[in-house]
């Protein structure tokens, strides 16, 4: 009953809007006898075999879709009188009211996107005319966010139209593949704190096509405009962290990825470069901007690559992890003093000949007097040395490391003239890599410019070297 009421209401609206039917036009009846209900009942009735909404599946971008239906005639008596029937396209107003009555949201299909025979004549005993409605492949180039339909209405000049079967809505059910990022939202933090400034870290973002690739060639395009990317940063969900846009100097990525053959999955590889990036939290939004070559849909979701950098290595506790060839507790200046956080105390290698003569301390012909720090470094490190005395501080020294899995020492840097006659400190640059042990080797001392790789005893004394503090920073 509800459907019948809607049909009657719609028929009334259509008649009122158009005003072109003989049953609705007084001007066409001038000079003619009025048609009685009895006469009307014997007039042939024409109708659509398929009324209401009919969905037409469209998924082949290279082929038109054809919907086949019929215009039919029926009546209470056999008549040899020819009866006409015509399929007309609804107006925009009629389409609007149809949507309103039936709760639809169809958009009018443009004229260049369909084709069909409009007029039909039933002669003799003909009761059926086949109707072929072609929905053209141009539909795939339309806005795929709209639901397009061809709204047809059946009219007849000398017949009666069945009001329940006079409207046919041919709706294009367009199945469009969609290109999507497999990752969206803020990703796990990429910590560059222990990464060598010259190294490159790859971040892979999978890209997928949802739907079968029928051999189409197309490209997924990405946003690369810094101004637009900066605006996209504001779309990242708030989490209490202040983010900056990762500058173009610190990454490389393609502006598009090509698909061909039957490919449905590809990977966007983003190369992240630390370089001289400052400490902070950064975002690189990865966003699709379109599909070139095919009228595919694409996801508007954004993948945020989160990059974090702290340019300062944290301090590592090295207490009880030091070994030296120039130490004895008997002097009172033992190695533990370099980790007591007090620059007013110091460690000194022994200066009494007796310690050397008894073999309690030695010097190395290559590394002089050294301190080994038995701490594993996985990403990088820095060494800081403070001095107290003005007469026996190191004037030539080196940093060595044993790379993980290798027993050979690798010299990382040699330093000279880093200290002076007053208490001072010096922090090395960062050394990136993994090391199982770190060695600080003192080769010469201010004490007579002595070469600590070949210490000469003089009477009861010998030259020595001293530092106040040794600190290690790293990850």
ABEGO torsion letter per residue (X at the ends): XAAAAAAAAAAAAAAAAAGABAAABAAAABGBBBBBAAAAAABBBBBBABBEBBBBBBABAABBBBBBBBBBBBBABBBABBBBBBBBBBBAAAAAAAAAAAGBABBBBBAAABBBBABBBBBEABABBBBBBBBBAAAAABBAABBBBBBBBBBBAABBBBAAAABBBBBBBBBBBBBBBABBEBBBBBBAAABBAABBBBBBBBBBBBEBBAGBBBBBBBBABAAAAAAAAAABBBAGBBBBBBBAAABBBBABBBBBEABABBBBBBBBBAEABBBEBBBBBBBBAEBBGBBBBBBABBBBBBBBBBABBBBBBABGABBBABBBAAAGBBAAAAAAGBAABBBBBBABAAAAAAGABBBBAAAEBBBBBBBBBAAEBBBBBBBABAAABBABBBBBBBBBGBABBBBABBBBGABBABBBBBBBBBBBEBBABBBBBBABBABGGBBAABBBBBEABBBBBBBABBBBBEX
